[in-house]
Amino acid sequence: MSGRDTRIDDLDVSVRSAELLQSLGVTTVGQLVALPRIEIPSDWPVKTARLVAAELSELINELGLAFEGELVVPAPIPAALTATGTVAERWATISKWLAENRPGALSQFNPGATADEIAAAEAKLGVTLPDDYKQFMAIHDGQDEFAPFVELGALLPIGKIADARQNIYGEETPIDTDLAGPGVRAIDYSNNWIPISRSARNRDYLCIDLDPAAGGTRGQIIEYIVDFNGRKLVAKSFTELLAKYFEQAQTGEIDFGTPDEDSEELDDGWDVEEAPAAAPPPAPKAPAVKAKAAPAGKAKAVAKKKPVAKAAAKRKPVAKAKAKPAAKKKSAVKAKPAAKKKVAPKAAAKKKPKKK
């Protein structure tokens, strides 16, 4: 069967991509690529829309096809405010805006860590953490596990970062220099990259870089993704990372979920092993698309949709990890064979006694 003949309901895609495909009313990939225009809904968060666009583009390319039409992604809303000054001053601006616009997101930040807890974390790590990071941890000791932050993860409580580093098995092997951001060493991983945020799939991290390359700054924030070689510079400091969070909160690049989800009280899920995943919303009349199950936290927690893999970065072999393995990369999509239905054997009918 050619790529064009692949049925939409045989595709293995993320929940959001499934929603979009269901809304288009097409039944095969050939019909999909023949559309003159695919428009991602304007009320979707910008970050989510971009990830869905990347996933669809990657999927079409893997099937050996090309989409010649127009793929429309919502433009970000310009940020009206900026956060400046010290960590405390920036957070005062940010928290005021969150209280007025995203109170649910504000409630997902934990109470501050004590000086003893911060010192214990440094001792366990064997490093001295940047002052601006420690100042924020004294205000808020990370976030709930599924809370949104910059990139794909939530801020870890400071007592969790040493264990997170132990679960990263990267090595100081070289990578292509063009995959490393400015001032970032072109290596797979350094033990002096301290993970401070982690995604629900335990394979995407923001790290404080205590081992920068020439031109870099000690304490800069970089992105480390287990399945990709790219080592992007995200911010020049934790203070700058806070400003970036505030900007993306306003532009829609951070997905806070729906208003109902945002206002719902969430439990801290860092110690949760597993919980049943939320089912995708019912589809309209178009064929149902198989969607990957989203990771979930405690029963009261809102299920977090599985992040779409980035298409642009070069893929590397999956590293050994104690964390839960990532879902295999979706490929040109053959439908999974349906499980045979077990039929219970019929009970033998009892013979009626003959009348004498």
C-alpha positions as CSV (number, residue, x, y, z in Angstrom):
1,M,0.0,0.0,0.0
2,S,1.4,3.4,-1.0
3,G,1.7,6.3,1.5
4,R,-1.2,8.0,-0.2
5,D,-3.5,5.1,0.5
6,T,-2.7,5.0,4.2
7,R,-5.9,5.5,6.1
8,I,-6.1,8.4,8.6
9,D,-7.5,6.1,11.3
10,D,-4.4,3.9,11.0
11,L,-2.0,6.8,11.9
12,D,-0.2,6.8,15.2
13,V,-0.2,10.4,16.3
14,S,-0.5,12.6,19.4
15,V,-3.9,13.5,20.9
16,R,-3.9,17.1,19.5
17,S,-2.9,15.9,16.0
18,A,-5.7,13.3,16.2
19,E,-8.2,16.1,17.0
20,L,-7.0,18.2,14.0
21,L,-7.2,15.3,11.6
22,Q,-10.6,14.3,12.7
23,S,-11.8,17.9,12.1
24,L,-10.6,17.8,8.5
25,G,-13.0,15.2,7.2
26,V,-10.4,13.2,5.2
27,T,-10.0,9.4,5.2
28,T,-6.6,8.9,3.6
29,V,-3.2,10.6,3.7
30,G,-3.6,11.2,0.0
31,Q,-6.7,13.3,0.6
32,L,-4.9,15.1,3.4
33,V,-1.9,16.2,1.3
34,A,-4.4,17.2,-1.5
35,L,-6.0,19.8,0.7
36,P,-5.3,23.4,-0.3
37,R,-5.1,24.6,3.3
38,I,-4.7,23.1,6.8
39,E,-5.5,25.6,9.5
40,I,-4.7,24.8,13.1
41,P,-7.4,26.4,15.3
42,S,-6.6,29.9,16.4
43,D,-7.6,29.2,20.0
44,W,-4.9,26.5,20.5
45,P,-1.8,27.5,22.5
46,V,0.9,28.6,20.1
47,K,3.4,26.0,21.4
48,T,0.9,23.2,20.9
49,A,0.1,24.4,17.4
50,R,3.7,24.5,16.4
51,L,4.3,21.0,17.8
52,V,1.3,19.6,15.9
53,A,2.5,21.3,12.7
54,A,5.9,19.8,13.1
55,E,4.5,16.3,13.7
56,L,2.3,16.4,10.7
57,S,5.1,17.7,8.5
58,E,7.4,14.9,9.8
59,L,4.7,12.3,9.3
60,I,4.0,13.3,5.7
61,N,7.8,13.3,4.9
62,E,8.2,9.8,6.4
63,L,5.5,8.6,4.0
64,G,7.5,9.9,1.1
65,L,4.9,12.6,0.3
66,A,4.8,16.4,0.2
67,F,2.1,18.8,1.2
68,E,1.9,21.6,-1.3
69,G,-0.8,23.6,0.4
70,E,-0.8,26.1,3.1
71,L,-0.3,25.1,6.7
72,V,-1.5,27.9,9.0
73,V,-0.2,28.1,12.6
74,P,-1.7,30.7,15.0
75,A,0.6,33.7,15.5
76,P,1.7,34.5,19.1
77,I,0.0,37.3,20.9
78,P,2.5,40.1,21.6
79,A,3.5,40.3,25.3
80,A,2.2,43.5,26.9
81,L,4.4,43.4,30.0
82,T,8.0,42.6,30.9
83,A,9.6,41.4,34.1
84,T,12.8,43.2,35.1
85,G,15.0,43.7,38.1
86,T,16.1,41.1,40.7
87,V,14.6,37.6,41.0
88,A,12.2,38.8,43.7
89,E,11.2,41.9,41.7
90,R,10.6,39.8,38.5
91,W,8.6,37.2,40.4
92,A,6.4,39.9,42.0
93,T,5.5,41.1,38.5
94,I,4.9,37.6,37.2
95,S,2.9,36.3,40.2
96,K,0.6,39.4,40.1
97,W,-0.1,38.7,36.4
98,L,-0.7,35.0,37.1
99,A,-3.0,35.7,40.0
100,E,-5.2,37.9,37.7
101,N,-5.0,35.8,34.5
102,R,-3.9,32.2,35.4
103,P,-4.6,31.6,39.1
104,G,-4.4,27.8,38.5
105,A,-0.9,28.1,37.2
106,L,0.2,30.2,40.2
107,S,-1.1,27.6,42.6
108,Q,1.1,24.9,40.9
109,F,4.3,26.6,42.4
110,N,5.3,24.9,45.6
111,P,6.2,26.8,48.9
112,G,9.8,27.9,49.2
113,A,12.7,25.6,50.2
114,T,14.5,26.3,53.5
115,A,18.2,27.3,53.6
116,D,19.0,23.9,55.0
117,E,17.2,22.1,52.2
118,I,19.1,24.2,49.6
119,A,22.4,23.5,51.3
120,A,21.6,19.8,51.5
121,A,20.9,19.7,47.8
122,E,24.2,21.4,47.0
123,A,26.1,19.0,49.2
124,K,24.5,16.0,47.5
125,L,25.3,17.4,44.1
126,G,28.8,18.4,45.1
127,V,28.4,21.8,43.4
128,T,27.6,25.4,44.3
129,L,24.4,26.5,42.5
130,P,23.9,30.0,41.1
131,D,22.6,32.6,43.5
132,D,19.6,33.6,41.4
133,Y,18.4,30.0,41.1
134,K,18.7,29.6,44.9
135,Q,16.9,32.9,45.5
136,F,13.9,31.6,43.5
137,M,13.9,28.2,45.2
138,A,13.6,30.1,48.5
139,I,10.4,31.7,47.1
140,H,9.0,28.6,45.3
141,D,10.6,25.1,45.5
142,G,9.7,24.1,42.0
143,Q,6.3,23.1,40.7
144,D,3.8,20.3,40.6
145,E,5.0,17.6,38.2
146,F,2.6,18.4,35.3
147,A,2.8,22.2,35.6
148,P,3.8,24.1,32.5
149,F,7.1,26.0,32.3
150,V,9.5,27.0,29.5
151,E,10.0,24.2,27.0
152,L,8.6,20.7,27.9
153,G,9.1,20.2,31.6
154,A,8.1,21.5,35.1
155,L,10.5,23.0,37.6
156,L,11.9,20.3,39.9
157,P,11.8,20.7,43.7
158,I,15.5,21.3,44.7
159,G,15.5,18.0,46.6
160,K,14.8,16.1,43.4
161,I,17.6,17.4,41.2
162,A,20.4,15.2,42.4
163,D,18.3,12.1,41.8
164,A,17.3,13.4,38.3
165,R,21.0,13.8,37.5
166,Q,21.7,10.2,38.5
167,N,19.0,9.0,36.0
168,I,20.7,10.7,33.1
169,Y,23.3,8.4,31.4
170,G,24.8,10.7,28.8
171,E,28.5,10.8,28.3
172,E,31.0,13.5,27.2
173,T,31.0,12.2,23.6
174,P,31.3,14.8,20.9
175,I,28.3,15.9,18.8
176,D,28.2,18.1,15.7
177,T,29.2,21.6,16.7
178,D,26.3,23.1,14.7
179,L,23.9,21.3,17.1
180,A,25.2,23.1,20.2
181,G,24.0,26.6,21.1
182,P,26.4,29.5,21.4
183,G,28.6,29.0,24.5
184,V,27.4,25.4,24.9
185,R,29.9,22.5,24.8
186,A,29.3,20.3,21.7
187,I,29.0,17.0,23.8
188,D,26.3,14.6,24.6
189,Y,26.2,15.4,28.3
190,S,28.3,16.9,31.1
191,N,27.9,15.9,34.7
192,N,28.0,19.7,35.4
193,W,24.7,20.2,33.6
194,I,22.4,20.2,36.5
195,P,18.7,19.3,35.6
196,I,16.2,21.8,37.1
197,S,13.2,20.9,35.0
198,R,11.9,17.6,33.7
199,S,9.1,16.5,31.4
200,A,6.5,13.9,32.2
201,R,8.3,11.4,30.0
202,N,11.5,11.8,32.0
203,R,13.6,12.5,28.8
204,D,13.4,16.3,28.3
205,Y,15.3,18.6,30.7
206,L,16.4,22.2,31.3
207,C,19.8,22.2,32.9
208,I,21.9,24.8,34.7
209,D,25.2,24.8,32.8
210,L,28.1,24.9,35.2
211,D,30.6,23.9,32.5
212,P,30.1,26.3,29.6
213,A,32.2,26.5,26.4
214,A,34.2,29.5,25.4
215,G,31.9,32.5,25.2
216,G,29.3,30.9,27.5
217,T,28.3,32.0,31.0
218,R,28.4,29.8,34.1
219,G,24.8,29.4,35.2
220,Q,23.3,29.6,31.7
221,I,20.2,27.4,31.0
222,I,20.4,24.8,28.2
223,E,18.0,22.2,26.9
224,Y,19.0,18.5,27.1
225,I,16.7,15.9,25.3
226,V,17.7,12.3,25.6
227,D,16.6,11.3,22.1
228,F,18.2,14.2,20.2
229,N,21.7,15.6,19.9
230,G,20.7,19.3,19.8
231,R,22.0,21.2,22.9
232,K,20.1,24.6,22.7
233,L,20.9,27.7,24.7
234,V,17.6,28.7,26.3
235,A,18.6,31.6,28.6
236,K,21.8,33.2,29.8
237,S,20.8,32.8,33.5
238,F,17.9,31.6,35.6
239,T,16.9,35.3,36.1
240,E,16.6,35.6,32.3
241,L,14.6,32.3,32.2
242,L,12.0,33.9,34.5
243,A,11.6,36.7,32.0
244,K,11.2,34.2,29.2
245,Y,8.5,32.3,31.2
246,F,6.6,35.5,31.7
247,E,6.8,36.4,28.0
248,Q,5.7,33.0,26.8
249,A,2.9,33.0,29.4
250,Q,1.5,36.1,27.7
251,T,2.1,35.1,24.1
252,G,0.5,31.7,24.4
253,E,3.7,29.7,23.9
254,I,3.2,28.1,27.3
255,D,0.2,25.8,27.2
256,F,-1.8,26.4,30.4
257,G,-4.7,24.2,29.2
258,T,-8.3,25.2,29.1
259,P,-9.7,27.7,31.6
260,D,-11.4,24.8,33.4
261,E,-8.1,22.9,33.6
262,D,-6.2,26.0,34.7
263,S,-8.5,26.7,37.6
264,E,-8.7,23.1,38.9
265,E,-6.6,22.4,42.0
266,L,-3.8,20.0,41.2
267,D,-2.0,17.6,43.4
268,D,1.8,17.3,43.4
269,G,2.5,14.2,41.3
270,W,6.3,13.9,41.7
271,D,6.0,10.6,43.7
272,V,3.3,9.1,41.5
273,E,4.3,6.0,39.5
274,E,1.2,5.6,37.2
275,A,-2.4,6.5,36.9
276,P,-5.0,5.8,34.3
277,A,-4.6,8.1,31.3
278,A,-7.3,10.4,30.2
279,A,-9.3,9.4,27.1
280,P,-9.3,11.8,24.1
281,P,-12.5,13.7,23.5
282,P,-15.2,12.0,21.4
283,A,-14.6,12.5,17.6
284,P,-17.1,14.0,15.3
285,K,-18.4,12.0,12.3
286,A,-14.9,11.8,10.7
287,P,-13.0,8.5,11.2
288,A,-11.4,8.1,14.6
289,V,-7.6,8.5,14.6
290,K,-5.5,6.4,17.0
291,A,-4.0,8.7,19.5
292,K,-1.2,8.0,21.9
293,A,-2.2,7.8,25.5
294,A,-1.1,10.9,27.5
295,P,0.9,10.5,30.7
296,A,-1.2,11.3,33.8
297,G,-0.6,12.1,37.4
298,K,-2.9,11.5,40.5
299,A,-6.6,11.0,40.0
300,K,-7.3,14.7,40.6
301,A,-4.5,15.8,38.2
302,V,-5.2,17.0,34.7
303,A,-3.7,14.6,32.2
304,K,-0.8,16.1,30.3
305,K,-0.7,15.5,26.6
306,K,2.3,13.7,25.3
307,P,4.8,16.1,23.8
308,V,5.3,15.8,20.1
309,A,8.9,14.9,19.1
310,K,10.8,17.7,17.5
311,A,11.3,17.1,13.8
312,A,14.3,19.4,13.1
313,A,17.0,17.9,15.4
314,K,19.0,14.9,14.4
315,R,18.1,11.7,16.2
316,K,20.6,9.8,18.2
317,P,20.3,6.3,19.7
318,V,18.2,6.2,22.8
319,A,20.4,6.4,25.9
320,K,20.2,3.8,28.7
321,A,18.0,5.2,31.4
322,K,16.3,4.1,34.6
323,A,13.5,6.5,33.8
324,K,10.5,5.1,31.9
325,P,11.4,4.5,28.3
326,A,10.1,6.9,25.7
327,A,7.5,5.9,23.3
328,K,9.0,4.6,20.1
329,K,9.2,7.1,17.3
330,K,6.1,6.8,15.2
331,S,6.9,5.5,11.7
332,A,5.0,5.2,8.5
333,V,2.0,3.8,10.1
334,K,0.8,0.3,9.8
335,A,-2.2,-0.5,11.8
336,K,-1.6,-2.6,14.8
337,P,-3.3,-6.0,14.4
338,A,-6.5,-6.2,16.4
339,A,-6.3,-8.6,19.3
340,K,-8.3,-11.7,18.7
341,K,-11.4,-11.8,20.8
342,K,-11.5,-14.7,23.2
343,V,-14.8,-16.6,23.1
344,A,-15.9,-18.5,26.2
345,P,-16.7,-22.2,25.4
346,K,-20.3,-23.0,25.5
347,A,-21.4,-25.2,28.3
348,A,-22.7,-28.6,27.2
349,A,-26.4,-28.8,27.3
350,K,-27.8,-31.3,29.9
351,K,-29.9,-34.1,28.4
352,K,-33.5,-34.4,29.5
353,P,-34.2,-37.8,31.3
354,K,-36.4,-40.1,29.2
355,K,-39.8,-40.7,30.5
356,K,-40.4,-44.2,31.7
